[in-house]
Amino acid sequence: NIMKKIYSKVDKSLICCHVSKDDATQYRNDMGDTSEILQSSVRLLDEGTHVKPHKHLPIKKTTIGTQEAWIVIEGEILAKIYDIDNEHIHNISLISGDMMVFYRGGHELLATKETIFYELKTGPYYGYENDKEPINQ
């Protein structure tokens, strides 16, 4: 299994990235470009791997937009992917151990069985009416 990246048919920008736990190797495998707001990667850590204590510097960062990630713990999700022009371009089934990161465009979620998943987004969050735009299909 290899990391799957979905690109816009409109402008070739990265719409989203899907990674499975089977994609983990001993080398850091970054999902998006370093310029993306939401940074994510997958890596296999051997027993005894140690990351020295650290903290991140209080660097002021300015962002536009919201990026989102789903991590499936148990169950299954059908993710429908929409391009930046709101056209449906792809479906991906996510199972336990999968992560999906959405950088731009739109998405739709359908739990195909009882599912537990983590959802992460860039913030702050200003409420549904200020943050989301429906895609009519």
N, C-alpha and C positions, 0 to 999 in steps of 0.2 A: 504494500500500500504506500502511495506517495502523496505528499501534500498536494491539494488541488487548489489552483487559483483561478478565479473567474474574472475575466476582463470585460470592460464595457465594449459593446459593439459600436457605440457612438464615438468615443474618443480614446479608446484603448486603455483607460485608467483602470486600476485594480478595484473591482467592486467588492470582492470578499475572498476569504481564504478558509479552506476546510483542512483540518489536520486530525489524524487519528493517533491514538497512543502507539500504534504500530509504526508511526513515522519517527518515533524518538530514536536518536542515535547519540553516541558519546560527544558529538559536536553540536553546538547550539544551532538550531534550525529556525531562523527568523521567518515569520509569516509575511509581514509586510515590509515595506521600505522604511528606512530610518526616519523619513520625513512624516510618516503617519502619526496621527495623534495618539492612537492606542497601540502600544508596542507589545508584541507577544512572540513567544517562541516555544519550541518543544525540545526537550533534551533528556536523555537517559543518564541518570546519575548512578555510577557504580557505588557499591557499599564503601563507605569511607570518604567519598567525595566531600570536600569541605570548602565552603565559601566564607572567606574571612569576614568578620564583623564590619559592617559599613552602614552609612546612611547617605541619603541623596541630598545634594545641595539645594537650597531654596532658590532655584533659578526661576525667574519670571518667564512664563510662556504664554503666548497668545494663540488661541485656536479659533477656528470657525467651523461650526458643524458639530455633529455628534457621531462617534463611532461606538460600536457595540460588539460584545462577544458573548457567546453561549457555550457553556461547558456542560455536556450531558453526563450526569452521574449514573442514572438508571433510566431505562426506557428507550423511547425512540421519538424523534422529531423529524417531520418533513419540513425542510426549509425551502420556500419558494423565493427565488432571487429575481429582482427587478433592476433593470438598467437605469441609468440616470434620466432617461426619457420616459420612465415608468413602464416600459415594455417588459413582459415576463421573458427571462432568458434562460433559466436553469432551475432544476430541482435537485436537492441533495438530501439524502436520508442520513440523519445523525444518530449514532448509537452510543451506548455507554463508553466513555473514554474519549469521545470526539469533542473537538472545539471548533467553532465557527466564528470568524471575526468579520464584521461588516464595516467597510470603510466608506462607502458611498452608495448611491442607488437606494433601492428599497428591499424590503423582505417581508415575508409572511411566515407564520409558524403554525403547524398543525401537529399536536401530540397524537401519534398513532397508537399509543398505549399509555398507561399511567407512567408519568415521567417526572424525575427530579432533575433539575438543571440549575446551574448558576448563570446569572445574567450580570454582565458588567458593562458600564457605559462611562463615557467621559462626562464630566459634570462641569458646572452645576446643572441641576435639572429644574426647569421652570414650569413644570406641569404639562399635561397632555396637550391642552389647547395652544400652548406656546411652543411646543417642541415637535409635534408630529403633524404630518400632512397625509390624509388618506390617499391611497392609490385605487382608483376605480377601474375594475376589470369587467 
